[in-house]
Amino acid sequence: MLRFTLRQALVTLMLMTPALAAPSDVQRGKAYASRHCGACHSIDLVSKSRLKAAPPFRTLHTRYPIETLAESLAEGISTGHPAMPEAELSPDQIHDLLTFLKTLE
């Protein structure tokens, strides 16, 4: 029960309005995406993903509500796709990445 409560608190923190976020949150999120995700995923509003199977980040909100990704990122997001490495982010990294992803909607 405590783990669930802590997880819900983390998700609530991640849902803070992106408009209230400092530009550095967006910049750090974009830097993280570029460094860890950009080799396969498009992380901007126009380019194609380098790996065809990797969805552009600008379309993620059509597949998943961005705010629901916080828990997956905290616990270690993984997919059935063998080319995607497992990623586990810190709460600050999650906040920054989700703040950046919200700018792409």
Secondary structure as UniProt FT lines:
FT   HELIX           2..14
FT   HELIX           18..20
FT   HELIX           23..36
FT   TURN            37..40
FT   TURN            52..53
FT   HELIX           57..59
FT   HELIX           60..63
FT   HELIX           66..68
FT   HELIX           69..75
FT   TURN            82..83
FT   HELIX           91..103
//
